[in-house]
Amino acid sequence: MAASGGRGARAAVLRDRVRDCLEQAHDRAASAVAFFPKEGAKAQGGQAPSATEQSEFERWWASQPQLTVPVPSDGAAVLIVKFSDYQCPSCGQAFLSDRPIISKYQGQFPGAVRYVTKDYPLQPECNPNVPRPIHLAACDAAVAVRLARQHGKGDALEEYFYTHQAMLTPMSVREYAQTIGGVTDFDAAYARTVESVKTDIGDAPVKFVMSQ
């Protein structure tokens, strides 16, 4: 029991260290973890939320139901699950800021930190939780990355999408899927693959970090 308790304490410490680093990176990128402007509002370019806004969000967040995301830890002490949209500016910022931090801790603690990304496109064609289109190529982009992974080029396509968000349209996503991701059967594989995108969608948090 003492050994088990010691492992739990070490996992909690590691979890907190990873979470603090992620939050600090997001602050430097002027993007708060799990912060969204109210519907209809536009993000103030490059400005982090005010202390009052952050406090209001934290009170709201604490009042929300606590959900269990069915993602196995696979033996990792710390599990990080992120839900993303390839056209979401905050998701793109988080992708760039999180990557070196995750790599650092995965290198320092092999097998102890598991990072999982899941799709949450803000487009009703593949996300029934979204009442109206927000990002018109989000579903296509999610499908394209999944298909590119079958060719070993998913990471390259994912990075391109996040760093060229302004260029993404349904047509350009198909072009990039072929030229960068090696996908030659996008339209034929779309219906089957978009169903796997839908399996990621539910009452998904933006990101959570937990220890086991």
MARBA-3410 file (N, C-alpha, C, O; in Angstrom, 1 decimal):
212
0.8,-1.2,0.0,0.0,0.0,0.0,0.9,1.3,0.0,0.5,2.2,-0.7 ~ 2.0,1.2,0.8,2.8,2.4,0.8,3.5,2.7,-0.6,3.6,3.8,-1.0 ~ 3.9,1.6,-1.2,4.5,1.7,-2.5,3.5,2.3,-3.5,3.8,3.2,-4.3 ~ 2.3,1.8,-3.4,1.2,2.3,-4.3,0.9,3.7,-4.1,0.8,4.5,-5.0 ~ 0.9,4.1,-2.8,0.7,5.5,-2.5,1.8,6.4,-3.0,1.6,7.5,-3.4
3.1,5.9,-2.9,4.2,6.6,-3.4,4.1,6.9,-4.9,4.4,8.0,-5.4 ~ 3.7,5.8,-5.6,3.5,6.0,-7.1,2.5,7.0,-7.4,2.6,7.8,-8.3 ~ 1.4,7.0,-6.6,0.3,7.9,-6.8,0.7,9.3,-6.6,0.4,10.2,-7.3 ~ 1.5,9.5,-5.5,2.0,10.9,-5.2,3.0,11.4,-6.3,2.9,12.5,-6.7 ~ 3.8,10.5,-6.8,4.8,10.9,-7.8,4.0,11.2,-9.1,4.4,12.2,-9.8
3.0,10.4,-9.4,2.2,10.7,-10.6,1.5,12.1,-10.5,1.4,12.8,-11.5 ~ 1.0,12.4,-9.3,0.3,13.7,-9.1,1.3,14.8,-9.3,0.9,15.8,-9.9 ~ 2.5,14.7,-8.8,3.5,15.7,-8.9,3.8,15.9,-10.4,3.9,17.0,-10.9 ~ 4.0,14.8,-11.1,4.3,14.9,-12.5,3.2,15.5,-13.3,3.4,16.3,-14.2 ~ 2.0,15.1,-13.0,0.8,15.7,-13.6,0.8,17.2,-13.5,0.5,17.9,-14.4
1.0,17.7,-12.2,0.9,19.1,-11.9,2.0,19.8,-12.7,1.8,21.0,-13.2 ~ 3.2,19.2,-12.8,4.3,19.9,-13.5,4.0,20.0,-15.0,4.2,21.1,-15.5 ~ 3.4,19.0,-15.6,3.1,19.1,-17.0,2.0,20.1,-17.2,2.1,20.9,-18.1 ~ 1.0,20.0,-16.4,-0.2,21.0,-16.5,0.3,22.4,-16.4,-0.1,23.3,-17.1 ~ 1.2,22.7,-15.4,1.7,24.1,-15.2,2.4,24.5,-16.4,2.3,25.7,-16.8
3.3,23.7,-16.9,4.0,24.1,-18.1,3.1,24.4,-19.3,3.4,25.3,-20.0 ~ 2.1,23.5,-19.5,1.2,23.8,-20.6,0.4,25.1,-20.4,0.3,25.9,-21.3 ~ 0.0,25.4,-19.2,-0.7,26.6,-18.9,0.2,27.8,-19.1,-0.3,28.8,-19.7 ~ 1.4,27.7,-18.7,2.3,28.8,-18.8,2.6,29.1,-20.3,2.7,30.2,-20.8 ~ 2.7,28.0,-21.1,3.0,28.2,-22.5,1.8,28.8,-23.2,2.0,29.7,-24.1
0.6,28.5,-22.8,-0.6,29.1,-23.3,-0.7,30.5,-23.0,-1.2,31.4,-23.8 ~ -0.3,30.9,-21.7,-0.3,32.3,-21.3,0.6,33.1,-22.2,0.3,34.2,-22.6 ~ 1.8,32.5,-22.5,2.8,33.2,-23.3,2.2,33.4,-24.7,2.6,34.4,-25.4 ~ 1.4,32.5,-25.2,0.8,32.6,-26.5,-0.5,33.4,-26.5,-1.2,33.5,-27.5 ~ -0.8,34.1,-25.3,-2.0,34.9,-25.1,-3.2,34.1,-25.4,-4.2,34.6,-26.0
-3.2,32.8,-24.9,-4.4,32.0,-25.1,-4.5,31.2,-23.8,-3.7,30.3,-23.5 ~ -5.6,31.4,-23.1,-5.9,30.7,-21.8,-6.4,29.3,-22.1,-7.2,29.1,-23.0 ~ -6.0,28.3,-21.3,-6.5,27.0,-21.4,-8.0,26.9,-21.2,-8.4,27.5,-20.2 ~ -8.7,26.4,-22.1,-10.2,26.2,-22.0,-10.9,27.5,-21.9,-12.0,27.5,-21.3 ~ -10.4,28.6,-22.5,-11.1,29.9,-22.4,-11.6,30.2,-23.8,-10.9,30.1,-24.8
-12.9,30.5,-23.9,-13.6,30.9,-25.1,-14.3,32.1,-24.9,-14.9,32.3,-23.9 ~ -14.4,33.1,-25.9,-15.2,34.2,-25.8,-16.7,33.8,-25.9,-17.0,32.8,-26.5 ~ -17.6,34.7,-25.4,-19.0,34.4,-25.5,-19.4,34.4,-27.0,-18.8,35.0,-27.8 ~ -20.5,33.7,-27.2,-21.0,33.5,-28.6,-21.2,34.9,-29.2,-21.7,35.8,-28.7 ~ -20.7,35.0,-30.5,-20.8,36.2,-31.2,-19.7,37.2,-31.0,-19.5,38.1,-31.7
-18.9,37.0,-29.9,-17.8,37.9,-29.7,-16.5,37.4,-30.5,-16.4,36.2,-30.7 ~ -15.7,38.4,-30.8,-14.5,38.1,-31.5,-13.3,38.2,-30.5,-13.3,39.0,-29.7 ~ -12.4,37.2,-30.7,-11.2,37.3,-29.9,-10.5,38.6,-30.1,-10.3,39.0,-31.2 ~ -10.0,39.2,-29.0,-9.2,40.4,-29.1,-7.8,40.0,-29.5,-7.1,39.4,-28.7 ~ -7.4,40.3,-30.7,-6.2,39.9,-31.3,-5.0,39.9,-30.3,-4.5,41.0,-30.0
-4.4,38.8,-30.0,-3.3,38.7,-29.2,-3.4,39.0,-27.7,-2.4,39.1,-27.0 ~ -4.6,39.3,-27.2,-4.8,39.7,-25.8,-5.3,38.5,-25.0,-6.3,37.8,-25.4 ~ -4.7,38.3,-23.9,-5.1,37.2,-23.0,-6.4,37.7,-22.2,-6.6,38.9,-22.2 ~ -7.2,36.8,-21.7,-8.4,37.2,-21.0,-8.0,38.0,-19.7,-7.0,37.8,-19.2 ~ -8.9,39.0,-19.3,-8.6,39.7,-18.1,-8.7,38.9,-16.9,-9.2,37.8,-17.0
-8.3,39.4,-15.8,-8.4,38.6,-14.5,-9.8,38.4,-14.2,-10.2,37.3,-13.7 ~ -10.7,39.4,-14.5,-12.1,39.2,-14.2,-12.7,38.1,-15.1,-13.5,37.2,-14.6 ~ -12.4,38.1,-16.3,-12.9,37.1,-17.3,-12.4,35.7,-16.9,-13.1,34.8,-16.9 ~ -11.1,35.6,-16.5,-10.5,34.4,-16.1,-11.2,33.8,-14.9,-11.5,32.7,-14.8 ~ -11.5,34.7,-13.9,-12.1,34.3,-12.7,-13.6,33.9,-12.9,-14.0,32.9,-12.4
-14.3,34.6,-13.8,-15.6,34.2,-14.2,-15.6,32.8,-14.8,-16.5,31.9,-14.5 ~ -14.7,32.6,-15.7,-14.6,31.3,-16.4,-14.3,30.2,-15.4,-14.9,29.1,-15.4 ~ -13.4,30.4,-14.5,-13.0,29.4,-13.5,-14.2,29.0,-12.6,-14.4,27.9,-12.3 ~ -15.0,30.0,-12.2,-16.2,29.7,-11.4,-17.2,28.9,-12.3,-17.8,27.9,-11.8 ~ -17.3,29.3,-13.5,-18.3,28.5,-14.4,-17.7,27.1,-14.6,-18.5,26.1,-14.5
-16.4,27.0,-14.8,-15.8,25.6,-15.1,-16.0,24.7,-13.9,-16.3,23.5,-14.0 ~ -15.8,25.3,-12.7,-15.9,24.5,-11.5,-17.3,24.0,-11.2,-17.5,23.0,-10.6 ~ -18.3,24.7,-11.8,-19.7,24.3,-11.6,-20.2,23.2,-12.6,-21.3,22.7,-12.5 ~ -19.3,22.9,-13.6,-19.7,22.0,-14.7,-19.6,20.5,-14.2,-18.8,20.2,-13.3 ~ -20.5,19.6,-14.8,-20.4,18.2,-14.4,-19.0,17.7,-14.7,-18.4,18.0,-15.8
-18.5,16.8,-13.9,-17.2,16.1,-14.2,-17.4,14.9,-15.0,-18.2,14.0,-14.6 ~ -16.8,14.8,-16.2,-17.1,13.7,-17.1,-15.8,12.8,-17.2,-14.7,13.3,-17.0 ~ -16.1,11.6,-17.5,-15.0,10.6,-17.7,-14.8,10.4,-19.2,-15.8,9.9,-19.8 ~ -13.7,10.7,-19.7,-13.4,10.5,-21.1,-12.8,9.1,-21.3,-11.8,8.8,-20.7 ~ -13.5,8.2,-22.1,-13.0,6.8,-22.2,-11.8,6.6,-23.0,-11.8,6.1,-24.1
-10.7,7.1,-22.4,-9.4,6.9,-23.1,-8.4,6.2,-22.1,-8.2,6.7,-21.0 ~ -7.9,5.0,-22.5,-7.1,4.3,-21.6,-5.7,5.0,-21.4,-5.2,5.6,-22.3 ~ -5.1,4.8,-20.2,-3.8,5.4,-20.0,-2.7,4.6,-20.5,-1.6,5.1,-20.7 ~ -3.0,3.3,-20.8,-1.9,2.4,-21.3,-0.7,2.4,-20.4,0.4,2.3,-20.8 ~ -1.0,2.4,-19.1,0.1,2.3,-18.1,0.8,3.6,-17.8,1.7,3.7,-17.0
0.4,4.7,-18.5,1.1,6.0,-18.2,0.6,6.6,-16.9,-0.5,6.4,-16.5 ~ 1.5,7.3,-16.2,1.1,7.9,-15.0,0.3,9.2,-15.2,-0.6,9.5,-14.4 ~ 0.6,9.9,-16.3,-0.2,11.1,-16.7,-0.8,10.9,-18.1,-0.1,10.5,-19.1 ~ -2.1,11.2,-18.2,-2.8,11.1,-19.5,-3.3,12.4,-19.8,-4.0,13.1,-19.1 ~ -2.9,12.9,-21.0,-3.4,14.2,-21.5,-4.2,13.9,-22.8,-3.8,13.3,-23.7
-5.5,14.4,-22.8,-6.4,14.2,-24.0,-6.8,15.6,-24.4,-7.3,16.4,-23.6 ~ -6.6,15.9,-25.7,-6.9,17.2,-26.2,-7.9,17.0,-27.4,-7.7,16.2,-28.3 ~ -9.0,17.8,-27.4,-9.9,17.8,-28.5,-9.7,19.0,-29.3,-9.7,20.1,-28.8 ~ -9.6,18.9,-30.6,-9.2,20.0,-31.5,-10.0,20.1,-32.8,-10.7,19.1,-33.2 ~ -9.9,21.3,-33.4,-10.4,21.6,-34.7,-9.3,22.2,-35.4,-8.6,23.2,-35.0
-8.9,21.7,-36.6,-7.8,22.2,-37.4,-7.9,23.6,-37.9,-6.9,24.2,-38.3 ~ -9.1,24.2,-37.8,-9.3,25.6,-38.2,-9.4,26.5,-37.0,-9.6,27.7,-37.2 ~ -9.3,26.0,-35.8,-9.4,26.8,-34.6,-8.1,27.5,-34.3,-7.1,26.8,-34.1 ~ -8.1,28.8,-34.2,-6.8,29.5,-34.0,-6.2,29.1,-32.6,-5.0,28.9,-32.5 ~ -7.0,29.0,-31.6,-6.5,28.6,-30.3,-5.9,27.2,-30.3,-4.9,26.9,-29.6
-6.5,26.3,-31.1,-6.0,24.9,-31.2,-4.6,24.9,-31.9,-3.7,24.2,-31.5 ~ -4.5,25.8,-32.9,-3.2,25.9,-33.6,-2.1,26.4,-32.6,-1.0,25.9,-32.6 ~ -2.5,27.5,-31.8,-1.5,28.0,-30.9,-1.1,26.9,-29.9,0.1,26.7,-29.5 ~ -2.1,26.1,-29.4,-1.8,25.1,-28.4,-1.0,24.0,-29.0,-0.1,23.5,-28.3 ~ -1.2,23.7,-30.3,-0.4,22.6,-30.9,1.0,23.0,-30.9,1.9,22.2,-30.6
1.3,24.3,-31.3,2.7,24.7,-31.4,3.4,24.8,-30.0,4.6,24.5,-29.8 ~ 2.6,25.3,-29.0,3.2,25.5,-27.7,3.3,24.2,-26.9,4.2,24.0,-26.0 ~ 2.3,23.3,-27.1,2.3,22.0,-26.3,3.4,21.1,-26.7,4.0,20.4,-25.9 ~ 3.7,21.0,-28.0,4.6,20.0,-28.6,5.9,19.9,-27.9,6.3,18.8,-27.5 ~ 6.7,21.0,-27.7,8.0,20.8,-27.0,7.9,20.4,-25.6,8.7,19.7,-25.0
6.8,20.8,-24.9,6.6,20.5,-23.5,6.3,19.0,-23.4,6.9,18.3,-22.5 ~ 5.4,18.5,-24.2,5.1,17.1,-24.2,6.3,16.2,-24.5,6.6,15.2,-23.9 ~ 7.1,16.7,-25.5,8.3,15.9,-25.9,9.3,15.9,-24.8,10.0,14.9,-24.5 ~ 9.4,17.0,-24.1,10.4,17.1,-23.0,10.0,16.1,-21.9,10.9,15.3,-21.5 ~ 8.8,16.0,-21.5,8.4,15.1,-20.4,8.3,13.7,-20.8,8.6,12.8,-20.0
8.0,13.4,-22.1,8.0,12.1,-22.6,9.5,11.6,-22.7,9.7,10.4,-22.5 ~ 10.4,12.5,-23.0,11.8,12.1,-23.0,12.4,11.9,-21.6,13.2,10.9,-21.4 ~ 12.0,12.7,-20.6,12.5,12.6,-19.3,11.9,11.4,-18.5,12.5,10.8,-17.7 ~ 10.6,11.1,-18.9,9.9,10.0,-18.2,9.3,9.1,-19.2,8.1,9.1,-19.4 ~ 10.1,8.2,-19.8,9.6,7.3,-20.9,8.4,6.5,-20.4,8.5,5.8,-19.4
7.4,6.5,-21.1,6.2,5.7,-20.8,5.3,6.3,-19.8,4.2,5.8,-19.5 ~ 5.7,7.4,-19.1,4.9,8.0,-18.0,3.9,9.0,-18.5,2.9,9.3,-17.8 ~ 4.1,9.6,-19.7,3.2,10.6,-20.1,2.6,10.2,-21.5,3.3,10.0,-22.5 ~ 1.3,10.1,-21.5,0.6,9.8,-22.8,-0.2,11.0,-23.2,-1.0,11.5,-22.5 ~ 0.0,11.3,-24.5,-0.7,12.5,-25.1,-1.6,12.0,-26.2,-1.1,11.4,-27.2
-2.9,12.2,-26.1,-3.8,11.7,-27.1,-4.6,12.9,-27.7,-5.1,13.8,-26.9 ~ -4.7,13.0,-29.0,-5.5,14.1,-29.6,-6.8,13.4,-30.2,-6.7,12.3,-30.8 ~ -7.9,14.1,-30.1,-9.1,13.7,-30.7,-9.8,14.9,-31.4,-9.5,16.0,-31.2 ~ -10.6,14.5,-32.4,-11.2,15.5,-33.2,-12.5,16.1,-32.6,-13.3,15.3,-32.0 ~ -12.7,17.4,-32.8,-13.9,18.1,-32.4,-14.2,19.2,-33.4,-14.1,20.4,-33.0
-14.5,18.9,-34.6,-14.7,19.9,-35.6,-15.9,20.7,-35.3,-16.9,20.2,-35.0 ~ -15.7,22.1,-35.5,-16.9,23.0,-35.2,-17.7,23.1,-36.5,-17.7,24.2,-37.1 ~ -18.3,22.0,-36.9,-19.0,22.0,-38.2,-20.1,20.9,-38.0,-19.8,19.8,-37.7 ~ -21.4,21.3,-38.3,-22.5,20.3,-38.0,-22.5,19.1,-38.9,-23.1,18.1,-38.6 ~ -21.8,19.2,-40.0,-21.8,18.0,-40.9,-21.2,16.8,-40.3,-21.6,15.6,-40.6
-20.3,16.9,-39.3,-19.8,15.8,-38.6,-19.9,15.9,-37.1,-19.4,15.0,-36.4 ~ -20.4,17.0,-36.6,-20.5,17.3,-35.2,-21.9,17.7,-34.8,-22.2,18.9,-35.0 ~ -22.8,16.9,-34.4,-24.2,17.2,-34.1,-24.3,18.2,-32.9,-25.4,18.8,-32.7 ~ -23.2,18.4,-32.2,-23.3,19.4,-31.1,-23.1,20.9,-31.5,-23.3,21.8,-30.7 ~ -22.8,21.0,-32.8,-22.6,22.4,-33.3,-23.8,22.8,-34.2,-24.1,22.1,-35.2
-24.6,23.8,-33.8,-25.8,24.1,-34.4,-25.7,24.8,-35.8,-26.6,24.6,-36.6 ~ -24.6,25.4,-36.0,-24.4,26.1,-37.3,-22.9,26.0,-37.7,-22.0,25.9,-36.8 ~ -22.6,26.1,-39.0,-21.2,26.0,-39.4,-20.3,27.1,-38.8,-20.7,28.3,-38.9 ~ -19.2,26.8,-38.3,-18.2,27.8,-37.8,-17.0,27.7,-38.7,-16.4,28.7,-39.1 ~ -16.5,26.5,-38.9,-15.3,26.2,-39.7,-15.7,25.3,-40.8,-16.1,24.1,-40.6
-15.7,25.8,-42.1,-16.3,25.1,-43.2,-15.5,23.9,-43.7,-16.0,23.1,-44.5 ~ -14.2,23.8,-43.3,-13.4,22.7,-43.8,-12.9,21.8,-42.6,-12.0,21.0,-42.8 ~ -13.5,22.0,-41.5,-13.0,21.3,-40.3,-13.2,19.8,-40.4,-12.3,19.0,-40.0 ~ -14.4,19.3,-40.9,-14.6,17.9,-41.0,-13.7,17.3,-42.0,-13.1,16.2,-41.8 ~ -13.5,18.0,-43.2,-12.6,17.5,-44.2,-11.2,17.4,-43.7,-10.5,16.4,-44.0
-10.8,18.4,-42.9,-9.4,18.4,-42.4,-9.2,17.2,-41.5,-8.1,16.6,-41.5 ~ -10.2,16.9,-40.6,-10.1,15.8,-39.7,-10.0,14.5,-40.4,-9.1,13.6,-40.1 ~ -10.8,14.4,-41.4,-10.7,13.1,-42.3,-9.4,13.0,-43.0,-8.8,12.0,-43.0 ~ -8.9,14.2,-43.5,-7.6,14.1,-44.3,-6.5,13.7,-43.4,-5.6,12.9,-43.9 ~ -6.4,14.2,-42.2,-5.3,13.8,-41.3,-5.3,12.3,-41.0,-4.3,11.6,-40.9
-6.6,11.8,-40.7,-6.7,10.4,-40.4,-6.3,9.5,-41.6,-5.6,8.5,-41.4 ~ -6.6,9.9,-42.8,-6.2,9.2,-44.0,-4.7,9.3,-44.2,-4.1,8.3,-44.6 ~ -4.1,10.5,-44.0,-2.7,10.7,-44.1,-1.9,9.8,-43.2,-0.8,9.4,-43.5 ~ -2.5,9.6,-42.0,-1.8,8.7,-41.0,-1.6,7.3,-41.6,-0.6,6.6,-41.2 ~ -2.5,6.9,-42.4,-2.3,5.5,-43.0,-1.1,5.5,-43.9,-0.7,4.4,-44.3
-0.6,6.6,-44.4,0.5,6.7,-45.2,1.8,7.2,-44.5,2.8,7.4,-45.1 ~ 1.7,7.3,-43.2,2.8,7.7,-42.4,3.1,9.2,-42.5,4.2,9.7,-42.2 ~ 2.1,10.0,-42.9,2.3,11.4,-43.2,1.3,12.3,-42.4,1.1,13.5,-42.7 ~ 0.6,11.7,-41.4,-0.4,12.4,-40.7,0.2,13.6,-39.9,-0.4,14.7,-39.8 ~ 1.4,13.4,-39.3,2.0,14.5,-38.5,2.3,15.7,-39.4,2.1,16.9,-39.0
2.9,15.4,-40.6,3.2,16.5,-41.5,2.0,17.3,-42.0,2.0,18.5,-42.0 ~ 0.9,16.6,-42.3,-0.3,17.2,-42.7,-1.0,18.0,-41.6,-1.5,19.1,-41.8 ~ -0.9,17.4,-40.4,-1.5,18.1,-39.2,-0.8,19.4,-39.0,-1.4,20.5,-38.7 ~ 0.5,19.4,-39.0,1.3,20.7,-38.8,1.0,21.7,-39.9,0.9,22.9,-39.6 ~ 0.9,21.2,-41.1,0.6,22.2,-42.2,-0.8,22.8,-42.0,-0.9,24.0,-42.2
-1.8,22.0,-41.6,-3.1,22.6,-41.4,-3.1,23.6,-40.3,-3.6,24.7,-40.4 ~ -2.4,23.3,-39.2,-2.4,24.3,-38.1,-1.6,25.5,-38.4,-2.0,26.6,-37.9 ~ -0.6,25.5,-39.2,0.2,26.6,-39.5,-0.3,27.4,-40.8,0.3,28.4,-41.2 ~ -1.3,26.9,-41.5,-1.8,27.5,-42.7,-3.4,27.5,-42.6,-4.1,27.3,-43.6 ~ -3.9,27.9,-41.4,-5.4,27.8,-41.2,-6.1,28.7,-42.2,-7.2,28.3,-42.6
-5.6,29.9,-42.5,-6.3,30.8,-43.3,-6.5,30.3,-44.7,-7.3,30.8,-45.5 ~ -5.7,29.3,-45.1,-5.8,28.8,-46.5,-6.7,27.6,-46.6,-6.9,27.1,-47.7 ~ -7.3,27.1,-45.5,-8.1,25.9,-45.6,-9.5,26.1,-46.1,-10.2,26.9,-45.5 ~ -9.8,25.4,-47.1,-11.2,25.3,-47.7,-11.4,23.8,-48.0,-10.4,23.1,-48.0 ~ -12.6,23.4,-48.2,-12.8,22.0,-48.6,-12.0,21.6,-49.8,-11.5,20.4,-49.8
-11.9,22.5,-50.8,-11.1,22.1,-51.9,-9.6,22.0,-51.6,-8.9,21.1,-52.1 ~ -9.1,23.0,-50.9,-7.6,23.0,-50.6,-7.2,21.9,-49.7,-6.1,21.4,-49.8 ~ -8.1,21.5,-48.8,-7.8,20.4,-47.9,-7.6,19.1,-48.7,-6.7,18.4,-48.4 ~ -8.4,18.9,-49.7,-8.2,17.8,-50.6,-6.9,17.8,-51.3,-6.2,16.8,-51.5 ~ -6.5,19.0,-51.8,-5.3,19.2,-52.5,-4.1,18.9,-51.5,-3.2,18.2,-51.9
-4.1,19.4,-50.3,-3.0,19.2,-49.4,-3.0,17.8,-48.9,-1.9,17.2,-48.6 ~ -4.2,17.2,-48.8,-4.2,15.8,-48.4,-3.4,14.9,-49.4,-2.8,13.9,-49.0 ~ -3.5,15.2,-50.7,-2.8,14.5,-51.7,-1.4,14.8,-51.8,-0.5,13.9,-51.8 ~ -1.1,16.1,-51.8,0.3,16.5,-52.0,1.2,16.4,-50.8,2.4,16.1,-50.9 ~ 0.6,16.6,-49.6,1.4,16.5,-48.4,1.2,15.1,-47.7,2.1,14.5,-47.1
-0.1,14.7,-47.7,-0.4,13.5,-46.9,-0.4,12.2,-47.7,-0.6,11.1,-47.2 ~ -0.2,12.3,-49.0,-0.2,11.1,-49.9,-1.5,10.4,-50.0,-1.6,9.2,-50.3 ~ -2.6,11.1,-49.8,-4.0,10.6,-49.9,-4.5,10.7,-51.3,-4.6,11.8,-51.8 ~ -4.8,9.5,-51.9,-5.3,9.5,-53.3,-6.7,9.1,-53.4,-7.3,9.1,-54.5 ~ -7.3,8.7,-52.2,-8.7,8.2,-52.3,-9.6,8.9,-51.3,-10.5,8.4,-50.7
-9.4,10.3,-51.2,-10.1,11.1,-50.2,-11.6,10.9,-50.3,-12.3,10.5,-49.3 ~ -12.2,11.1,-51.5,-13.6,11.1,-51.7,-14.2,9.7,-51.4,-15.2,9.5,-50.8 ~ -13.5,8.7,-51.9,-13.9,7.3,-51.7,-13.9,6.9,-50.3,-14.8,6.1,-49.8 ~ -12.9,7.4,-49.5,-12.8,7.0,-48.1,-13.5,7.9,-47.1,-13.5,7.6,-45.9 ~ -14.1,9.0,-47.6,-14.6,10.0,-46.7,-15.7,9.5,-45.8,-15.6,9.7,-44.6
-16.7,8.9,-46.4,-17.9,8.5,-45.6,-17.5,7.5,-44.5,-18.0,7.6,-43.4 ~ -16.6,6.6,-44.8,-16.1,5.6,-43.8,-15.3,6.3,-42.7,-15.5,6.1,-41.5 ~ -14.4,7.2,-43.1,-13.5,7.9,-42.2,-14.2,8.9,-41.3,-13.9,9.0,-40.1 ~ -15.2,9.6,-41.9,-15.9,10.6,-41.1,-16.6,10.0,-39.9,-16.9,10.7,-38.9 ~ -17.0,8.7,-40.1,-17.7,8.1,-38.9,-16.7,7.9,-37.8,-17.2,7.9,-36.6
-15.4,7.7,-38.0,-14.5,7.5,-36.9,-14.2,8.9,-36.3,-13.9,9.0,-35.1 ~ -14.4,10.0,-37.1,-14.3,11.3,-36.5,-15.4,11.5,-35.5,-15.2,12.1,-34.4 ~ -16.6,11.1,-35.9,-17.8,11.3,-35.0,-17.6,10.5,-33.7,-18.3,10.9,-32.7 ~ -16.9,9.4,-33.7,-16.7,8.7,-32.4,-16.0,9.5,-31.4,-16.1,9.2,-30.2 ~ -15.2,10.5,-31.8,-14.5,11.4,-30.8,-15.4,12.4,-30.2,-15.0,13.0,-29.2
-16.5,12.6,-30.8,-17.4,13.7,-30.4,-18.4,13.3,-29.3,-19.0,12.3,-29.5 ~ -18.5,14.2,-28.3,-19.5,14.0,-27.3,-19.5,15.2,-26.5,-19.3,16.3,-27.0 ~ -19.7,15.1,-25.2,-19.5,16.3,-24.3,-18.1,16.4,-24.0,-17.6,16.1,-22.8 ~ -17.3,16.8,-24.9,-15.8,16.7,-24.8,-15.3,18.0,-24.2,-15.7,19.1,-24.6 ~ -14.4,17.8,-23.2,-13.7,19.0,-22.7,-12.7,19.4,-23.8,-12.4,18.7,-24.7
-12.1,20.6,-23.6,-11.1,21.1,-24.6,-9.8,20.3,-24.3,-9.2,19.8,-25.2 ~ -9.5,20.1,-23.0,-8.3,19.4,-22.7,-8.4,19.0,-21.2,-8.9,19.7,-20.4 ~ -7.9,17.8,-20.9,-7.8,17.4,-19.5,-6.5,16.7,-19.3,-6.0,16.0,-20.1 ~ -6.0,16.9,-18.1,-4.7,16.2,-17.6,-5.1,15.5,-16.4,-5.5,16.1,-15.4 ~ -4.8,14.2,-16.4,-5.1,13.4,-15.2,-4.0,12.5,-14.9,-3.2,12.1,-15.7
-3.9,12.0,-13.6,-2.8,11.1,-13.2,-3.5,9.8,-12.7,-4.7,9.9,-12.2 ~ -2.8,8.7,-12.8,-3.4,7.5,-12.3,-2.6,6.9,-11.1,-2.9,5.9,-10.6
END
